[in-house]
Amino acid sequence: MLSFLRSLRRDDRGVSSMEYAVLAGIIVIAVVAAGTVLKDTTTGIPGLFTKLLDTVNTAATTGK
């Protein structure tokens, strides 16, 4: 039994799967954060582009 526990301590095969699990978690958090920013049409990125286009259109029509 003691030799089995020692072999488990030296075994690093599960480390790679743990690294992939942490990386997958980070990717999920990034996707959720990006979705939150993109979802809001008034203050998110779509709202920013809408405001930018409105400003450009106003400047083009009024000459200011």
Buried (B, 14 or more C-beta within 10 A) or exposed (E): EEEEEEEEEEEEEEEEEEEEEEEEEEEEEEEEEEEEEEEEEEEBEBEEEEEEEEEEEEEEEEEE
